Amino acid sequence: MKRRQTIGFFGAVAASWPLAALAQQPPIPTIGFLSSRSASESVELIAAFREGLSESGFVEPRNVNVEFRWADGHYDRHPMLSADLVSRQVSVIITNGVSGTLAAKSATTKIPIVFLTGVDPIQYGLVQSLSRPGGNLTGVWTLGNTLAPKQLEFLHEVVPRAKRLAYLANPTNLITETDVRAVKSAANATRFDFVVFNASVETGFDAAFAAMGNQRADVLLVQSDPFFNGHSPQIVALASRYAIPAVYQTPDFPRAGGLMSYGTALTTAYHQLGVYAGKILKGAKPADLPVQQSVRVELVINLKTANALGLTIPQPILSRADEVIQ
């Protein structure tokens, strides 16, 4: 009788071990991802982020969760989306763009924030310095509007007779004033007449391109802006309708039929966001992680569009292209 009782006691203890072990497991951390973009245009970028995250051993859903909040190019949504992620007590917040980062910074001083921005993060008050950010923010700084001189150089070489440069900008973007100054300086150096055309809602694109046509714009540069990225097919179609050769910031545009793009390789930058998120989940402090500068750029050319516009892409430009669409 005593033997049966002893066996039963140890059997009950053994059966309880897995439950006890599970009860002692730490909760799976959750990353809050606040994006100014839309989900549909971010598939490749999120894959790069997850790849960087996996380098620290974090893979969904095994040992990390990611909650996405998409602003779809509407900057006024950032405060609400940031507050929602903070209320859920996520372990780290990923942001892209100044507007979303500032919203997250206002929402929390405790949760680590890893940002992606195309402008000087010190200028916009995101960090105290690049090497020692301080506070709860660090991130990745892309080349952004510093690429304007090279973008205009490409336009000048492809359309050597062009005189008037149109710049499509979103006035609701916090960095538009900075971008306009940078592009205007590059236009002056390239001896382009420079005219800004604004669009901040979908219905504004038709009016902006009609104005470009009326003012006889020869070439076009489109601002790097999440709202514009989400409407790349519409913008490309209008550029085609008005026969305006354009250079864009991301490959989405030439892949949708635009002439060319030259900008930061965003997959590389998003990979670094994932690397930093993983380091923070392992205990690193944002204040101790220097802001990384993502300097890899990519050039994509659509030869079919060039032919339709009656343009010949010089061989030196073609030879340096990362992708040529036939």
N, C-alpha and C positions, 0 to 999 in steps of 0.2 A: 504493500500500500504506500509506504514511504517512498519506494523507488518510483512508482507511477507519479506521485506528487512532485518529486524532484524533476523528473523528465518533463512534466507539464509546465513546471515553473521556468526551466531553462528554454523550453520551446516558446513560451510566451515572450520571454525576454528577447530571444533571437528574432521573433516575428516583429518585435517593435523597433529593432535596430534601423531598418531602412527608413521608417517614418521619422525616427529621431534624427537620422542623418539629414533627411530632407528638410526638417524643421530648422536645422542649423545652417543650411546653405544660405549665403548672402543673396539678396534679391538681384535679379538681372538688371543691369543699368539700362537706362533709356536715354537716347540722344534725341534732342529736339532739333529738327532741321527746318529753319525758316528760310524759304526761298522767294525771291522776287519774281522768279520765273514761273512757268507752268509745268505741270508734271509731264505732259506729252513731249515737250522740247528738251527735257532734262534726263532722258533715259541713259544716254551715253555718259553724261557727267556723273550721275548717281552711281553708275557702275564703277567709274574711276574712284569715286569716294569710298565705296565699299571695298575696293581692292586695297586702297591705302589703309583702311581700318583693319583689314584682315592681317596686315603685316604685324600688328600687335596682338594677333590671336583672337580678335573679336569678329564673330560671324553671326549674322541673323539667321534664324531666331535662337541659335544655340546658346549664346551667352551675351547677347545685346539686342535691344530693340531700337528701332528708329521711327519716330513719329514725324511725319512731314506736314508742313503748313505752307500752302502755295498762295502767293499773293497775286499771281497771274498778271504782273505788271502794274498792279494798282497799289501805289505806295501808301495810300491812306489806310490800307488794311494792316500795315505792319504793327502798330501799337496793340491792336486787338489780338493778333496772332501771337505776338511776343508775350503778352499777359497770359494767354491761354497756356503756352508752354511752361511759363514760370509757375503757374498754378498747379501744374501736373508734376512739379518738382523733378524735372528731368536732370540728368547728371551733367550734361554739357549742351550748349546751344551752338549750332552751326548757322552762320548767316552769309548772305552774299549781297554786296552793295552797301553803300553808306547809309541809306535810309533804314533798311532793316537792321543794320548793326547798331545804329543810334537808338532805334526803338527798343532793341533787346538790352542795350546798355542802360537805358532809362528804367527798364522793367526789373533789373536785378543787379545787385553789386556782389552777389555771392556765387551764383552759378557761373562756371567758366564759359566764355564765349570765344569761338574760333571763327574769324571773319575772312571773307574774300572781298578785296576792294581793288579798283583800278586807279585810285588816287592816293596821294600821300596820307597815310593814316594818322600821322602827327598833326597835319594841317587841319584835319576834321575832328581832332580831339579823341580819337579812338585809343591811342596809346601815348605814353610819355616819351618813349624812344623806341627805335627799332630793335636795339640789342637787349634792352631791359624794359619791356612794355609796361610793367607795373599794373596794378589793379587786376581785374578778372578777364582781360581781353588779350588775345594775340591772334595771329592769322597769317594770311598770304596776300602780298601786294603784287598785282600784275602791272604790266607796262602801260596799259590804258591809253590815255591821250598822248603819251610821249611817242607813240607810233605814227602820229599824224604826218610828220614830215615825209616818212617813207611811203605812207599811203598816197599822199599827193604826188610824190615822185613817180609812183607806178602809174597814176592817172595821166601825168604829163607825158610819160614815155609811150603809153598806149594811145592817147589822144593828144598828139603834140600841138594841134591847132587850138585846143581848148583855151578859153580865156576866162569864162565865168564859172566859178565853183559854187554849187548849192550844197548847203549843209542841213540835213534833216535832223532836228533836235526835239527832245521832249522837255518842255518847260517845267513839268512837275518833278523832274529828276533833280535831286539836290546838287548834283555835280555839273549840271548843264552849263552854268556860268563859267566854271573852270574849264570845261571842255571847249566851249566856244572861244575863249581866249587862246587856248592852245592851238586850235585849228586855224583861227584867224592869223596868228603869228606864222604858222606854217604856210598859209596861203600867201601872205605877204612875201615870204622868202621865195616862194615858187612863182610869184607874180601872177597869181590868180585874183580876179575880182571875187569878192567873198560875200555871199548872201545867205542869211539864215532863214529857214522855213520851219515852222513849228507844227507839231501834231502831238496831242496827248490823249485823244480818243479815236476810236476806230473810224468814225465818220470824218475825222480831220485829214486823213491821208489824201482823199480825192482833191480837196481844196488846196493842200500843200503842193501836190504835183501839178495841178492846173496853174498855180502861181509860178512854179518853176518853168512851165512851158511859156507862159506869158512873158516872163522875164528872160527867156532864152538862155536858160542854164545849159552849159555845155557838158558838165560832168557833175557827179554827185558823190558825196561822202555821207554815210549814215552813222549817226551816233551809236555807240555801244549802249544799249538800253534794253532791259528785259521786256518792256512793253513792245518795242519794235521787234525783238526776237520772236515774240509770240505771234507776230503778224508778218513774218517773212514772206509767205507766198503772196500776200496782198501788195506789199511794198515792191517786190520783184516784178509783179504783173504791171504795176503802174509805171515803174522805170522802163519796162519794155514798151508799154503803150506810148510813152512820150519819147522813146528812143534816147534815153539819157544813160550813158555808160556810168556805172557806179561801182565803188569799192565799199565793202562792208567789213564788219569786225569779226564775224564768225562764219564758219563753213555752211551753216544752215542756209544762207542766202544763195551762194552759187549752186548748192545742191538743189535748190528750188528754182534755179534758172537765172540767178543773178550773174553778173560778169565776173567778179572776183572778190575774195576776202583776204584780209591780212590783219592778223591780230594774235593775241596771246593764245597759246595752246591750252584751252581751258581744262581739258582732261588731265593735264599735268598738274594744274593748280588744284583741281578737286581731289586728285590723288593725295596731294599734300595736306588738304583739309582732313582727310581720313587718317593720315599718319598722325597728325597733331591730336585729333580726337582720341585715338587709341592711346597716345602717351598720357593724356590727361586722365583717361579712365584708369590708367595704371598708377596714377598718383602724382604726375607732374603738375606743376602750378603754371598757369598762363603767364604770370609775371616773370617766370624764369625761361620761357620759350621765346627766342627772338622771332620777330616778324620775318617770314621768308619772302624773298623776292622771286617771283616766277617769271623767268626771262625767255623761256622757249616760245617762239612764234611759229605760225604756220601760214603758208600762202596757198590758196586754192583758186584755180582758174577754170572757168567754164568756156571751153573753146567753141561749143555750139552757139552760145550767146554772143561771143565775140564775132563769129561769122555772120550771125543775123544782124548785128549792128554795123557790119562792114569794116570791122577792125582787124588788124593783124597784131598779134601779141609778139613783141620782140623775143628772139630766141634766148637772150640772157635772162629774161623774166621767166620764160617757160622752163628753162633748165634749173631754176632755183625753186620751182613750185613743189610743194609737198604732195599735191593732188591735182591732176588735170582731168577735167570732165569732158569727154568727147561728145 
